[in-house]
Amino acid sequence: MRKKEFWFGITLIGIGLLVGVISSTFPSFVVEGRKLPGPAFFPTILSVILIIGGGYEILISLRTKSLQKSKKTFIEYCKDWGNQNILIAVLSLIIYVPIIRWLGFVFGTFLLSFLLMIRLKAGWQRGIVASAILVVIIILIFEKVFKVPLPEGIFGITF
């Protein structure tokens, strides 16, 4: 059993269950008596994907025979580039909601996406382009197709 993959799988399942429980509290979307995919649609799909991915990671960790014993301290663990990226990504997700409420969806999403791209060594030009494309695609899907208003923030930008 490989401990790293096992605990990663447990974490994915826990996050998937949390997302599933939270998304089940979202209101349904009914138009002219027909129930349509509403605000819970994408988080529910995400939770299922996370749970499946977590189960896969656990199965992979149980199939391997090598037992890894880690004697690293937390500080040594945090010095690893990959582990730092995981911590930064999780912290970014935690601060994402307050940031988009304050700055608005467009600037908040662009900023966090761009900073993560820079951290992952994508380069600033590629980071700008990918972040802008991400924001445009999400705006098209949610505001134009599903008619879900996104936070405007202090700048009041809407599309």
Secondary structure, DSSP 4 states (H G I P E B T S, - for coil): --HHHHHHHHHHHHHHHHHHHHHTTSPPEEETTEEE--TTHHHHHHHHHHHHHHHHHHHHHHH--PPP-----HHHHHHSHHHHHHHHHHHHHHHHHHHHHHH-HHHHHHHHHHHHHHHTT--HHHHHHHHHHHHHHHHIIIIIIS-PPPP-GGGT---
